[in-house]
């Protein structure tokens, strides 16, 4: 059989759940709802993460090392889909502006030390 070049396929799934007392007597076992686990939250460069659980609803809190600034949110949550959201933050190095040391005959940004 040859199909036309353009066609559509529709698939329907019908689920029927019976909750009558008559059917309840015939049920055995239990229905298991999938429970996702997010696993450990990602580590970040020049920072650390603290968390107590990896199940949905759990929180993970990030901190950055001294001398860095955080870009992004410090707290992320384990979702029902088993992923941490939003993305972990980044810790970025804080750069200081160089200062003119004003020593005569020395280039700016260099200090003269004796010893």
N, C-alpha and C positions, 0 to 999 in steps of 0.2 A: 504494500500500500504506500502510495506516495503522498506526503503531506504538503500542503501549500507552503509557500515561503514564509508567510506570516501567520502565526497561530498563537493562541493563548491557552495555557493550561491552568485550570483552577482545581485546587485540592482543598477539600473541606474535611476537618476532623471534628467529629461529634463525640463528646464525652458525656456519659450519663452517670450520675451518681444517685443511687437509691438510698434513702435514709429511713425507710419504714422499719417498724419494729420487726416485721416478718423477715425482712432481708437481714436485719442486724443479727439475728440468731444464726445466720449462715456465714457470717464473716469470721475469718480466722486471721490472726496476726494483726499487724498495724500498718498503716500507711506512713511511709517515711518521707518527710519533706527534706529535700537536699539542704544541707547546712554547709555553706561555703566558709573557707578559711582563707584569710588574706596572706598568710605567711608573714615572715618578718618584714617590717617596713624597710625600704632602701636606706642604706647608709649614705652619708653625704661627705664630700671632701671638706676638711677643716671644720667639721661639726660632729655632733652626736645626736642620737635619738633614744628616747625612753618610751617604753610601752609595757603594759601588763598583760595584754591579751591580743590575739590575732583573729578574734571572731567578729562578726558584723556588729557595728556600734562602738567598737573599741577605738580609743584615741591613741595617737602617737605624737609626742611633742619633741621638736627639734630645737637645739641650741647651737650657736656658733662659737668658735674659739675666740679668745681675746684678740683684737686686732683685725677682726673681720666683721662685715655687716651682712645681715640676712636679707636676701631678696626672695620674696614670697611669704606664704603664711607659715607660722611656726607649728600649727597643729593640723594633722590630717586624720581622716576617719576611715575605718574599714567598712566598706559598703556591703549591702546584701548580695551583690554580684561577686564578692570575693576579691575586690581590688581596693587599694588605698587611694583616697581622693581628698583634695586635689593633689597634684604632683608635689613631691617634697621641695622644700626651699633650697636655695643655693647660699653658701657662705662665701662672700667675696672679700678679698684683701682690701683693707683701707689704705689708700695711698696718701701720704702727706706731701704737701707742696714743699719743694726744696726752697731753702732760705739762703739769701746771700749772707755769707759770713762776714763780709766787709773787711776782711784782712787785706792789707795792701799787698799787691803783687801775687795774690792767690785767686784762683778761679772760684766763681760762685759755687756754693754747695760743698766745698771742701773745708775742713777744719785743720788748723795747725796745732799739732800736739808736740809737747816736749817731753823728754823722759828717757 
